[in-house]
Amino acid sequence: MSHHVCANAVKIAQLITAESGKPVKWARIEVTRAVSTFQWAAEEARRWSGHLQRLDTDAGSTGRLALVRRAPRGPILGIAPFNFPLNLMAHKVAPALAVGAPIIVKPAPAAPLSSLVLGELLAETALLHGSWSVLTVTNDRASDMVRDPRLPVVSFTGSVPVGWSIKEMVPRKHVTLELGGNAAVVVCQDWDDEDKHRYAAERIARFSMYQAGQSCISVQRVYVHEVHYASMRKHIVEAVLALGTGAPTEDNTDVGSLIDERAALRVAQWIDDAVAGGANVLTGGMRSGTTVEPTVIEDTPAGARVLDDEIFGPVVVLCSTSSDRESFDRVNVSRFGLQAGVFTADLHTDFRASQLLNVGRVIIGDVPSYRADQMPYGGVKDSGTGKEGVRSAMDDLTDERVLVLTGIDMQ
């Protein structure tokens, strides 16, 4: 990476931290991922050539050959949230540029500056005029853009109610929705020694609390086989207490603040409601301004919002189960289905989890917070419709066009 690019990366990471409160260690990772997202798109654009299909295998199609290519559905409206203000914008812009589709992106009003910096960088390139635009408007004005017939494609990442309202608002448009989740982890019966427990606990602690839990694939629910519950509970609490809290500009800060005080108040209220219903807070639970302490809860009653809804805060709920099958069933009770993580060392359990869990992806041997930017990404149920991930998004933003050639000698 050149000195110029490195200098830009440092400044942009600092900007992400300044506007969103994201710890700078996570902001740096986000910048690196955004760079990779554009690199993947550039590589995929080189391979974006379509394919040939022989038709002369039918008696009535002698001498015919089909060229199957993909063409943009039309100009795109991309709407991105505040929690990954750079990389989620890259996931809108990079695939659109790769397929030649003009795109207007609307960043979240709470964190628009990263998108504007991305726009400045794109303005230094040789991209065609009008191939991209960054438009900072309030959320209520965005409805006019969603309805605008000149934008036949809407790619939205954000909250569940807003996402489905867009789908209902413009049923004839092509709409991709990347919505919420309350991601679950399953610790299986075969995950059966102390070192494995420590590893799983550290991953659960880190990725339930990173970015103050403001990620749709943050660990929120943990289902542990009863034979390992006491050990896992101990190690998870220890790992959560070991996380660094404080100013997001400090390198040793793992858990920062929420985006605003309203979000923090909501998270604190959900914790209080769970406790009122009989839940036990093992650590954390207190709020100060926009900051909520990293919180671990157990004995949570059925119907509690910390279990059923997306908390989008630094909270993880522990549950003991009598079997792996019970754990899988309880994961599926959720109205969300984005990703799940399964800690198992058994190959048969790997495939059984993939078969039984009604989610977009199952991550074996790790938490559901893993995302590679080139792989298909998207969920089922209330987690949305359609797929991102560079190549998947390129497919989603286009449709097939077929050219049939006649009189071709293919002997």
VEXDREN-2710 file (C-alpha; in Angstrom, 1 decimal):
% VEXDREN-2710
k/r/px/py/pz
1/MET/0.0/0.0/0.0
2/SER/1.5/3.4/-1.0
3/HIS/2.3/6.1/1.5
4/HIS/-0.5/8.2/0.1
5/VAL/-3.1/5.4/0.5
6/CYS/-1.8/4.7/4.1
7/ALA/-2.1/8.4/5.0
8/ASN/-5.7/8.5/3.7
9/ALA/-6.5/5.2/5.6
10/VAL/-5.3/6.7/8.9
11/LYS/-7.3/9.9/8.4
12/ILE/-10.5/8.1/7.3
13/ALA/-10.3/5.7/10.3
14/GLN/-10.1/8.7/12.6
15/LEU/-13.0/10.3/10.8
16/ILE/-15.1/7.1/11.3
17/THR/-14.3/7.2/15.0
18/ALA/-15.1/10.9/15.3
19/GLU/-18.5/10.7/13.7
20/SER/-19.8/7.4/15.0
21/GLY/-17.9/6.7/18.2
22/LYS/-16.5/3.4/16.8
23/PRO/-13.3/2.4/18.6
24/VAL/-10.4/3.3/16.3
25/LYS/-9.1/-0.3/16.2
26/TRP/-12.4/-1.3/14.5
27/ALA/-12.4/1.8/12.3
28/ARG/-9.0/0.8/10.9
29/ILE/-10.3/-2.6/10.1
30/GLU/-13.3/-1.1/8.4
31/VAL/-11.1/1.0/6.1
32/THR/-9.1/-2.0/5.2
33/ARG/-12.2/-4.0/4.4
34/ALA/-13.6/-1.1/2.2
35/VAL/-10.4/-1.1/0.2
36/SER/-10.7/-4.9/-0.3
37/THR/-14.3/-4.5/-1.4
38/PHE/-13.3/-2.2/-4.2
39/GLN/-10.5/-4.5/-5.1
40/TRP/-12.9/-7.5/-5.3
41/ALA/-15.2/-5.4/-7.5
42/ALA/-12.4/-4.5/-9.9
43/GLU/-11.3/-8.1/-10.2
44/GLU/-14.9/-9.3/-10.8
45/ALA/-15.4/-6.6/-13.4
46/ARG/-12.6/-8.1/-15.5
47/ARG/-14.4/-11.5/-15.4
48/TRP/-17.8/-9.9/-16.2
49/SER/-18.0/-11.4/-19.7
50/GLY/-21.1/-13.7/-19.8
51/HIS/-21.1/-17.2/-21.2
52/LEU/-21.9/-19.1/-24.4
53/GLN/-24.6/-21.7/-24.6
54/ARG/-24.8/-24.2/-27.5
55/LEU/-28.3/-24.6/-28.7
56/ASP/-27.6/-27.0/-31.6
57/THR/-28.2/-30.0/-29.4
58/ASP/-31.9/-29.7/-30.4
59/ALA/-32.8/-30.7/-33.9
60/GLY/-34.6/-27.4/-34.5
61/SER/-31.7/-25.3/-33.4
62/THR/-28.9/-26.3/-35.8
63/GLY/-26.4/-23.6/-36.2
64/ARG/-27.6/-21.6/-33.2
65/LEU/-25.5/-20.3/-30.3
66/ALA/-26.6/-18.1/-27.4
67/LEU/-24.5/-15.4/-25.7
68/VAL/-25.8/-14.9/-22.2
69/ARG/-24.8/-11.6/-20.6
70/ARG/-26.0/-9.5/-17.7
71/ALA/-27.0/-5.8/-18.0
72/PRO/-27.9/-3.3/-15.3
73/ARG/-31.5/-3.2/-14.2
74/GLY/-31.2/0.6/-14.2
75/PRO/-29.9/3.4/-11.9
76/ILE/-29.7/2.5/-8.2
77/LEU/-30.6/4.2/-5.0
78/GLY/-28.3/2.9/-2.3
79/ILE/-29.2/3.6/1.4
80/ALA/-26.7/2.8/4.1
81/PRO/-26.7/2.8/7.9
82/PHE/-24.4/4.5/10.4
83/ASN/-22.7/1.4/11.9
84/PHE/-20.3/0.8/9.0
85/PRO/-20.4/4.2/7.4
86/LEU/-17.6/3.4/4.9
87/ASN/-17.6/-0.3/4.1
88/LEU/-21.4/-0.7/3.8
89/MET/-21.3/2.3/1.4
90/ALA/-18.5/0.5/-0.5
91/HIS/-20.8/-2.5/-0.8
92/LYS/-23.3/-0.3/-2.6
93/VAL/-21.0/1.6/-4.8
94/ALA/-18.3/-0.9/-5.8
95/PRO/-20.6/-3.5/-7.4
96/ALA/-22.6/-0.8/-9.1
97/LEU/-19.5/0.6/-10.7
98/ALA/-18.4/-2.9/-11.7
99/VAL/-21.5/-3.6/-13.7
100/GLY/-21.8/-0.1/-15.1
101/ALA/-24.9/1.0/-13.2
102/PRO/-25.2/4.6/-12.1
103/ILE/-25.8/4.9/-8.3
104/ILE/-27.0/7.6/-5.9
105/VAL/-26.1/6.8/-2.3
106/LYS/-27.7/8.2/0.7
107/PRO/-25.7/7.9/3.9
108/ALA/-27.2/7.8/7.4
109/PRO/-27.7/11.3/8.8
110/ALA/-25.9/10.3/11.9
111/ALA/-22.7/9.4/10.1
112/PRO/-22.5/11.0/6.6
113/LEU/-18.9/12.2/6.6
114/SER/-17.3/8.9/5.6
115/SER/-19.5/8.7/2.5
116/LEU/-18.5/12.2/1.5
117/VAL/-14.8/11.4/1.8
118/LEU/-15.4/8.3/-0.3
119/GLY/-17.1/10.7/-2.9
120/GLU/-14.0/12.9/-2.8
121/LEU/-11.7/9.9/-3.5
122/LEU/-14.0/8.7/-6.4
123/ALA/-13.9/12.3/-7.8
124/GLU/-10.1/11.9/-8.3
125/THR/-10.6/8.8/-10.6
126/ALA/-11.5/8.6/-14.3
127/LEU/-15.0/7.4/-13.6
128/LEU/-17.6/8.7/-16.0
129/HIS/-19.5/11.8/-14.9
130/GLY/-22.8/10.8/-13.3
131/SER/-21.8/7.2/-12.5
132/TRP/-22.1/7.9/-8.8
133/SER/-23.5/10.6/-6.5
134/VAL/-23.5/11.1/-2.7
135/LEU/-26.6/12.8/-1.6
136/THR/-27.0/13.8/2.1
137/VAL/-30.7/14.2/2.9
138/THR/-32.8/13.5/5.9
139/ASN/-34.6/10.2/6.2
140/ASP/-38.0/11.7/5.6
141/ARG/-36.8/13.1/2.3
142/ALA/-35.5/9.7/1.3
143/SER/-39.1/8.5/0.7
144/ASP/-39.3/10.8/-2.3
145/MET/-36.1/9.2/-3.7
146/VAL/-37.5/5.7/-3.1
147/ARG/-40.6/6.5/-5.1
148/ASP/-38.8/8.3/-7.9
149/PRO/-39.4/6.2/-11.1
150/ARG/-36.0/7.2/-12.5
151/LEU/-34.4/4.9/-9.8
152/PRO/-35.8/1.4/-10.5
153/VAL/-33.5/-0.4/-8.1
154/VAL/-33.3/0.2/-4.3
155/SER/-30.5/-1.4/-2.2
156/PHE/-31.2/-0.8/1.5
157/THR/-29.3/-1.7/4.6
158/GLY/-30.8/-0.7/7.9
159/SER/-33.7/-1.3/10.3
160/VAL/-36.4/-3.9/9.8
161/PRO/-39.5/-1.6/9.8
162/VAL/-38.0/0.9/7.3
163/GLY/-36.8/-1.9/5.0
164/TRP/-40.1/-3.7/4.7
165/SER/-41.9/-0.3/4.3
166/ILE/-39.7/0.4/1.3
167/LYS/-40.6/-3.0/-0.2
168/GLU/-44.3/-2.2/0.3
169/MET/-43.9/1.4/-1.0
170/VAL/-42.5/0.3/-4.3
171/PRO/-43.6/-3.3/-5.0
172/ARG/-42.8/-3.0/-8.7
173/LYS/-39.2/-2.0/-8.2
174/HIS/-36.3/-4.3/-7.6
175/VAL/-35.5/-4.0/-3.9
176/THR/-32.7/-5.6/-1.9
177/LEU/-33.0/-5.5/1.8
178/GLU/-30.1/-6.2/4.3
179/LEU/-31.9/-5.9/7.6
180/GLY/-31.4/-6.9/11.2
181/GLY/-30.7/-10.0/13.2
182/ASN/-30.3/-11.3/16.8
183/ALA/-27.4/-13.6/15.9
184/ALA/-27.0/-16.8/17.9
185/VAL/-24.2/-19.1/18.9
186/VAL/-24.5/-22.7/19.7
187/VAL/-21.9/-24.5/21.9
188/CYS/-22.4/-28.2/21.2
189/GLN/-22.0/-31.2/23.5
190/ASP/-18.8/-32.3/21.8
191/TRP/-17.0/-28.9/22.4
192/ASP/-15.7/-30.5/25.5
193/ASP/-12.4/-29.2/27.0
194/GLU/-11.2/-26.1/28.9
195/ASP/-9.1/-24.7/26.0
196/LYS/-12.1/-24.9/23.7
197/HIS/-14.2/-23.2/26.2
198/ARG/-11.8/-20.3/26.7
199/TYR/-11.5/-19.9/22.9
200/ALA/-15.2/-19.8/22.3
201/ALA/-15.8/-17.5/25.3
202/GLU/-13.2/-15.0/24.1
203/ARG/-14.8/-14.9/20.6
204/ILE/-18.3/-14.6/22.1
205/ALA/-17.2/-11.8/24.4
206/ARG/-15.4/-9.9/21.8
207/PHE/-18.0/-10.1/19.1
208/SER/-21.0/-9.5/21.3
209/MET/-19.5/-6.3/22.5
210/TYR/-17.4/-5.0/19.5
211/GLN/-18.6/-1.6/18.3
212/ALA/-20.9/-1.6/21.3
213/GLY/-22.9/-4.4/19.7
214/GLN/-24.0/-2.2/16.8
215/SER/-23.7/-4.8/14.1
216/CYS/-26.5/-6.9/12.7
217/ILE/-24.3/-10.0/13.2
218/SER/-23.1/-9.2/16.8
219/VAL/-23.5/-12.2/19.1
220/GLN/-26.7/-11.7/21.0
221/ARG/-27.9/-15.2/22.0
222/VAL/-25.7/-18.0/23.2
223/TYR/-27.2/-21.5/23.6
224/VAL/-24.8/-23.8/25.6
225/HIS/-25.2/-27.5/26.2
226/GLU/-25.9/-28.0/29.9
227/VAL/-22.8/-30.1/30.5
228/HIS/-20.7/-27.0/29.6
229/TYR/-22.8/-24.2/30.8
230/ALA/-21.1/-23.5/34.1
231/SER/-17.7/-23.4/32.5
232/MET/-18.7/-21.3/29.5
233/ARG/-20.6/-18.8/31.8
234/LYS/-17.4/-18.4/33.9
235/HIS/-15.1/-17.9/30.9
236/ILE/-17.5/-15.6/29.0
237/VAL/-17.9/-13.2/32.0
238/GLU/-14.1/-13.2/32.5
239/ALA/-13.6/-12.4/28.8
240/VAL/-16.1/-9.6/28.9
241/LEU/-14.5/-8.1/32.0
242/ALA/-11.1/-8.2/30.2
243/LEU/-12.4/-6.0/27.3
244/GLY/-11.1/-2.5/27.2
245/THR/-13.6/0.3/27.6
246/GLY/-13.1/4.0/27.3
247/ALA/-12.4/6.7/24.8
248/PRO/-12.8/5.3/21.2
249/THR/-9.7/7.2/20.1
250/GLU/-7.5/4.9/22.3
251/ASP/-6.0/1.8/20.8
252/ASN/-6.8/-0.4/23.8
253/THR/-10.5/0.4/23.7
254/ASP/-12.6/-2.5/22.5
255/VAL/-16.1/-1.3/23.5
256/GLY/-17.1/2.3/22.8
257/SER/-20.4/4.2/23.1
258/LEU/-23.6/3.9/21.2
259/ILE/-24.5/6.2/18.3
260/ASP/-26.6/8.5/20.5
261/GLU/-28.3/8.7/23.9
262/ARG/-31.7/7.6/22.6
263/ALA/-30.1/4.3/21.6
264/ALA/-28.4/3.9/24.9
265/LEU/-31.6/4.6/26.8
266/ARG/-33.4/1.9/24.7
267/VAL/-30.8/-0.7/25.4
268/ALA/-30.8/0.1/29.2
269/GLN/-34.6/-0.2/29.2
270/TRP/-34.6/-3.6/27.6
271/ILE/-32.1/-4.8/30.2
272/ASP/-34.3/-3.5/33.0
273/ASP/-37.3/-5.1/31.5
274/ALA/-35.5/-8.5/31.3
275/VAL/-34.4/-8.1/35.0
276/ALA/-38.0/-7.3/36.0
277/GLY/-39.1/-10.5/34.4
278/GLY/-36.6/-12.6/36.4
279/ALA/-33.3/-12.3/34.4
280/ASN/-30.0/-12.2/36.2
281/VAL/-27.3/-9.7/35.2
282/LEU/-23.9/-11.4/35.6
283/THR/-21.9/-8.3/34.7
284/GLY/-22.6/-4.8/33.4
285/GLY/-26.1/-3.5/33.0
286/MET/-25.5/0.2/33.8
287/ARG/-25.8/3.2/31.5
288/SER/-24.0/6.6/31.5
289/GLY/-24.9/9.0/28.7
290/THR/-24.4/7.2/25.4
291/THR/-22.4/4.4/27.0
292/VAL/-23.8/1.0/28.2
293/GLU/-21.6/-1.3/30.2
294/PRO/-20.8/-4.6/28.5
295/THR/-23.6/-6.8/29.8
296/VAL/-24.0/-10.5/30.2
297/ILE/-27.5/-11.8/31.2
298/GLU/-28.8/-15.3/32.1
299/ASP/-32.2/-16.8/33.1
300/THR/-33.9/-14.5/30.7
301/PRO/-37.7/-15.1/30.5
302/ALA/-39.4/-16.1/27.3
303/GLY/-40.7/-13.1/25.4
304/ALA/-38.0/-10.7/26.6
305/ARG/-36.9/-8.2/24.0
306/VAL/-33.2/-8.9/24.7
307/LEU/-34.0/-12.4/23.3
308/ASP/-36.6/-11.8/20.7
309/ASP/-35.6/-8.5/19.1
310/GLU/-32.4/-7.0/17.8
311/ILE/-30.8/-5.2/20.7
312/PHE/-28.0/-3.4/18.8
313/GLY/-26.1/-2.9/22.0
314/PRO/-23.4/-4.4/24.1
315/VAL/-25.5/-7.2/25.6
316/VAL/-25.3/-11.0/25.3
317/VAL/-27.8/-13.5/26.7
318/LEU/-26.7/-17.0/27.9
319/CYS/-29.1/-20.0/27.9
320/SER/-28.6/-23.6/29.0
321/THR/-30.0/-26.4/26.8
322/SER/-30.4/-30.1/27.3
323/SER/-29.3/-31.1/23.7
324/ASP/-27.8/-29.7/20.6
325/ARG/-31.1/-30.2/18.8
326/GLU/-32.8/-28.0/21.5
327/SER/-30.2/-25.3/20.8
328/PHE/-30.8/-25.4/17.1
329/ASP/-34.6/-25.3/17.6
330/ARG/-34.3/-22.3/19.9
331/VAL/-32.1/-20.4/17.4
332/ASN/-34.9/-20.9/14.8
333/VAL/-37.6/-19.5/17.1
334/SER/-36.4/-16.0/16.2
335/ARG/-38.1/-14.0/13.5
336/PHE/-34.6/-13.2/12.2
337/GLY/-32.3/-15.5/10.2
338/LEU/-29.1/-13.8/9.2
339/GLN/-26.1/-15.8/10.5
340/ALA/-25.4/-18.3/13.3
341/GLY/-22.2/-19.6/14.8
342/VAL/-21.7/-23.2/15.9
343/PHE/-18.9/-24.4/18.1
344/THR/-18.5/-28.1/17.3
345/ALA/-15.6/-30.4/16.3
346/ASP/-17.9/-33.0/14.7
347/LEU/-18.2/-33.1/10.9
348/HIS/-21.7/-34.6/11.1
349/THR/-22.9/-31.8/13.4
350/ASP/-21.5/-29.3/10.9
351/PHE/-23.9/-30.6/8.2
352/ARG/-26.7/-31.1/10.6
353/ALA/-26.5/-27.5/11.7
354/SER/-26.5/-26.3/8.1
355/GLN/-29.6/-28.4/7.4
356/LEU/-31.5/-27.4/10.5
357/LEU/-30.7/-23.8/11.1
358/ASN/-32.9/-21.4/9.1
359/VAL/-30.3/-18.7/8.5
360/GLY/-28.4/-17.3/5.6
361/ARG/-25.0/-18.7/6.7
362/VAL/-23.7/-21.0/9.4
363/ILE/-20.2/-20.3/10.7
364/ILE/-18.6/-23.4/12.1
365/GLY/-16.0/-23.1/14.9
366/ASP/-16.6/-19.4/15.3
367/VAL/-19.1/-16.7/16.1
368/PRO/-21.7/-15.5/13.5
369/SER/-20.0/-12.1/13.3
370/TYR/-17.6/-13.4/10.6
371/ARG/-18.1/-11.8/7.2
372/ALA/-15.8/-12.1/4.2
373/ASP/-16.7/-9.2/1.9
374/GLN/-16.5/-11.4/-1.3
375/MET/-18.9/-14.1/-0.1
376/PRO/-22.7/-14.0/-0.5
377/TYR/-24.3/-12.1/2.4
378/GLY/-27.9/-11.9/3.3
379/GLY/-30.6/-13.5/5.5
380/VAL/-34.0/-15.0/5.5
381/LYS/-37.2/-14.2/7.4
382/ASP/-37.1/-10.6/8.8
383/SER/-33.4/-10.3/8.1
384/GLY/-34.2/-9.3/4.5
385/THR/-34.2/-10.4/0.9
386/GLY/-31.5/-10.6/-1.7
387/LYS/-27.8/-10.9/-1.3
388/GLU/-24.8/-8.7/-1.0
389/GLY/-21.1/-9.6/-1.3
390/VAL/-19.5/-8.2/-4.4
391/ARG/-20.3/-10.9/-7.0
392/SER/-23.7/-11.6/-5.5
393/ALA/-24.5/-7.9/-5.6
394/MET/-23.4/-7.6/-9.2
395/ASP/-25.8/-10.4/-10.1
396/ASP/-28.6/-8.8/-8.1
397/LEU/-28.2/-5.4/-9.7
398/THR/-28.4/-6.9/-13.2
399/ASP/-30.6/-9.2/-15.2
400/GLU/-29.8/-11.7/-18.0
401/ARG/-29.8/-10.6/-21.6
402/VAL/-29.6/-13.2/-24.3
403/LEU/-28.2/-12.8/-27.9
404/VAL/-29.0/-15.7/-30.2
405/LEU/-26.7/-16.1/-33.2
406/THR/-27.9/-18.1/-36.2
407/GLY/-26.0/-19.9/-38.9
408/ILE/-22.9/-20.7/-36.8
409/ASP/-20.9/-23.7/-37.9
410/MET/-19.8/-25.4/-34.7
411/GLN/-18.3/-28.5/-36.2
END
